[in-house]
Amino acid sequence: MLRAIITLLFIASTALSAGLAPAHAERIKDLADFAGVRSNSLVGYGLVVGLDGSGDQTMQAPFTGQSMTNMLAQLGVTIPPGTNMQLRNVAAVMVTATLPAFARPGQELDVVVSSMGNARSLRGGTLLMTPLKGADGQVYALAQGNLLINGASAESQGSSAVINQQAGGRISGGATVERSVALDLGRTAGILQLNLKEADFTTALNMVNRINNEFGYAVAQPLDGGSIQLQSPTDTGERVRFMARIENIDVTPAAASPRVVLNSRTGSIVLSGPVTLRQAAVAHGNLSVTIDRRPFVSQPPALSGGDTVVGETTDINITQEKGSLQMVEGVELMEVVQALNSLGATPSDLMAILQALQASGALRAELEII
């Protein structure tokens, strides 16, 4: 499995380094967002009913019984004090949703429903009307509907089999927006601000130059490496047209720094851009790798009309004996990873070596572990 992953990544890395080509142009809407245009998180507490005996056990989750009593009281049903309701078809849940920018009352949102008690499964359940609140405590949506659970389970004579977890599910269009969020696109009339998704001074300057060239006058002004100020129309309709025009301007972003991402759980390694090494000595257990590069000259036959070509070939010598320090310099990291993989190095070996190279300053890339 690891070998297949490394092979695919080597192909991707080769394609990236093949061309060391200049970065291609991208739309501003893919590189930046207008300040104030954002989504908001909503959360609510509710009850799921209609379960087939797989709900909360109220002795271990007393809040489920209390919630059921309060709900029935609001519906005009009085439960005698001290009654111990052994509910098996009800589960207490948390409901979450994302309220997108410009959402208006009446629009529908998808919601995620997650058990917070000891319910075994929410399959077949129905979420009762649940208010969804924002960070300010105001209700912005109401959720209700039948849950869709992707998991499955089966039990027989004490044996059971489970596919995926069943303590959570989704309701498509399960919430209705009741209140919209006012957006503040600019603190000052006629002023808008663009925030780059990845701060970079070169990209910000390129963006300012392209915007000003598009409009023919100084519309944009850089504030820092992550923000740009725009002079916009004050009329609402004209401002929308202005923003749409800004979003579709093509800008060439600065070349991104090479990055190596390690997944400590799966052992996956992802490289973005050509990653090279400074001079360093590498030894790890009984693994040793030597990578040499030799220049060569291809001379065409006399009178053939061809051109002399100067190239470079790589020799990789692999041994699995007593570990020794090996010098590597200027080589691409993917070649080192390929060589280690051919020796049967484990993901832990690869991560340990890459971390050591990064700590020594020899790895010419950002190292990120997730």
C-alpha positions, 0 to 999 in steps of 0.5 A: 500500500505504501509503495503504491502511495509513494509511486503515485506521489512520485508521478505527481511530483515529477509533473510539478517539477517538470515544468518549474513553469510560471504559476498560471493565472487565477480569478481573484474570487479563488484567491481572496474574499471580501471582508464581511462575507462569511458564514456562521455556525449554528447549534441547537439541542433537541430530541430524536424520537421513533427509534426502535429500542436503540435510544438513550437509557435514561438511568445513565442519561437523565437529561433525556428524560428531563427534556422529554418531560419539559417538552410534554409540559409545553404540549399540555401533557403533565407527567406526575412528579417522581415518575421514572420514564424508561424511554428506549425510543428517544435520544438527546442530540446536538444539531449543527448547521452552517448559515451561509452569507446572504441567507434569507428567511425561508431558505433551507439548510442541511443539518447534522444530528449527533447523539450526546447520550448513550443511544446505540443508533439513530436509524429510523428516528425523527428530529423534533423541532429544534431551535438553532442559535448563533454565537449571540444566542439568537435563534436563526433557524428551526430544524426538524425532519427524518434522519438519514443514517449511512451506517448499518448493523445486525445482531444475532445470538449475541453476535453483532456487526456494525458498518460505520457509526450510527450515532449521527446522521444528516437531514438534507434541507432539514432547517429553515432560516428564520432570521438573516445576518446583517453583513458589514461589507465596509466600515466606511461608505464606498470602501471595501476590503479584500482578504487574501486566503493565503497572505503573500506580499507578492500576490497582494501587489500583483492583485493591486496592479491587475485591478488598477490596470483593469479599471484604468485608475487607482481603485485598489491599495495594499494594506499589508500582505493579506489585505487590499482596500478598494474604492467602490461605488456607494450605490447598492446595484453598482457595488454588486456589479463592481464586486462581480467585476473584481472577482473575475479579474485574473491574477498570477499569484506568487509561486507557493513555497514547497511543502511536505505534508505527513499524515501520521495516522496513514503514513501518506506523504504529499509533496507540493512543488519541487522539494530539494535538499541541502548538503546533509548526512543521512543514516537511519538504522540499517538503511543507507541511500547514496544518490549521485548526479552525473552530467552528460553531453549528447553530441550529434554526428557530424553534419547531422544538423542536430544540437549538442545537449547537456543533461544529467543522469542520476545513479541510486545505490541502495544497501540494507546493511550496517547504517552509515552516514551518506551525503546528499545535496541538491537532490530532489526529496522524492528520489530519497523517498523512492529509494527508502521505499524500495528498501521496505522502509516503514512510514515511521522510518520515512517520517523520522528521516524527514523530521530529522532533515527538517530539523537540521535545515537541510530540507528546503520546504515547509514540513507539516504533520497532520 
